[in-house]
Amino acid sequence: MRVVVSDSKMGEANKVRLLLTSIKSTACTLAITPESLVLRVTSGPDVIWTSDNCPDKLLARALVVTQDSPTSYDFVWDGHRSTDSCRAPGKVARPGGYWVEAALIGADTHKGFFDIT
């Protein structure tokens, strides 16, 4: 997996793209669900947003993943801190450096860095 994310401006949404490839078989079907994928936005030790708080923000999809070319799964982070159950948006993330961390169950965590200006 590779995490691709661009810089953004304070208060704006930011698209996160996960590029997935198969390493064990020529092709496989991967079910992306809130139970199989965890996403977090962090700044230093501070967890800004997590799919654990907002599982409904991850769209469930069945993806065909191959060895030859990456399959993408896109997620849009709204630029706000997550709140309990994401019933209301949290505070806007302040300018600075951030990491998007993505992990499929049973796999390593992959990261992508971006700045908010």
C-alpha positions in Angstrom: 0.0 0.0 0.0 1.1 3.5 -0.7 -0.6 6.6 0.8 -0.8 9.6 -1.5 -2.0 12.9 0.0 -1.5 16.5 -1.1 -1.0 19.7 0.9 -4.2 21.6 1.7 -5.4 24.8 3.2 -6.8 25.2 6.7 -10.5 24.2 6.8 -10.5 22.6 3.4 -11.2 19.0 2.6 -8.2 16.9 1.6 -8.3 13.7 -0.6 -6.3 10.7 0.5 -5.6 8.0 -2.0 -4.5 4.5 -1.0 -2.8 2.7 -3.8 -3.1 -1.1 -3.3 -1.3 -3.9 -5.0 -1.3 -7.7 -4.4 1.9 -9.3 -3.2 0.9 -12.9 -2.8 -1.4 -13.6 -5.8 -1.9 -12.3 -9.3 -5.3 -10.8 -8.3 -7.6 -10.9 -5.3 -10.7 -9.2 -4.0 -10.2 -6.9 -1.1 -13.2 -5.9 1.0 -12.7 -2.4 2.4 -14.9 -1.8 5.4 -14.6 0.1 8.7 -13.6 -3.2 10.3 -10.8 -4.0 7.8 -9.2 -0.5 7.4 -8.2 2.0 9.9 -7.3 5.6 8.9 -5.8 8.2 11.2 -4.6 11.8 10.7 -1.9 12.7 13.3 0.4 15.5 14.1 3.2 14.4 16.4 1.6 12.4 19.1 -1.8 14.1 18.7 -4.5 12.1 16.9 -6.5 14.6 14.9 -8.9 12.4 13.2 -9.5 8.6 13.3 -11.9 6.2 11.5 -12.4 4.5 14.9 -14.5 7.6 15.8 -16.0 8.0 12.4 -16.5 4.6 10.8 -19.4 5.8 8.6 -16.9 8.1 6.8 -15.2 5.1 5.2 -17.1 3.9 2.2 -17.4 0.1 2.0 -16.0 -1.3 -1.3 -15.0 -4.5 -2.8 -11.8 -3.9 -4.9 -10.0 -6.2 -7.3 -6.3 -5.8 -6.4 -3.6 -7.0 -8.8 0.2 -7.3 -8.8 0.5 -5.3 -12.1 -1.1 -2.0 -11.5 -2.3 -0.3 -8.3 -6.0 -0.1 -7.4 -7.0 3.0 -5.7 -9.3 3.6 -2.7 -10.1 7.3 -2.1 -11.1 8.9 1.1 -11.9 12.6 1.7 -10.9 14.0 5.1 -12.9 17.2 5.9 -10.0 19.0 7.7 -11.6 18.8 11.1 -10.8 16.9 14.3 -12.9 13.9 14.8 -15.4 13.8 17.7 -17.2 10.9 19.3 -19.2 9.2 16.6 -18.6 12.3 14.4 -22.1 13.6 15.2 -20.7 17.1 14.7 -17.5 18.4 13.2 -14.7 19.1 15.6 -12.4 22.0 15.5 -10.6 22.8 12.3 -7.0 21.4 12.1 -4.5 24.2 12.4 -1.6 24.9 10.0 1.3 22.5 10.3 2.6 19.1 9.3 0.4 16.0 9.4 0.5 12.3 8.7 -2.2 10.1 7.2 -1.7 6.6 8.6 -3.5 3.7 6.9 -3.6 0.1 8.0 -5.5 -3.0 6.8 -6.2 -5.6 9.5 -3.1 -7.9 9.8 -0.9 -5.6 7.7 1.7 -2.9 8.4 0.8 0.8 8.8 1.6 3.0 5.9 2.0 6.8 6.1 1.8 9.9 3.9 2.9 13.4 5.0 1.2 16.6 4.1 1.1 20.2 5.2 -1.9 22.4 6.1 -1.3 26.1 5.3 
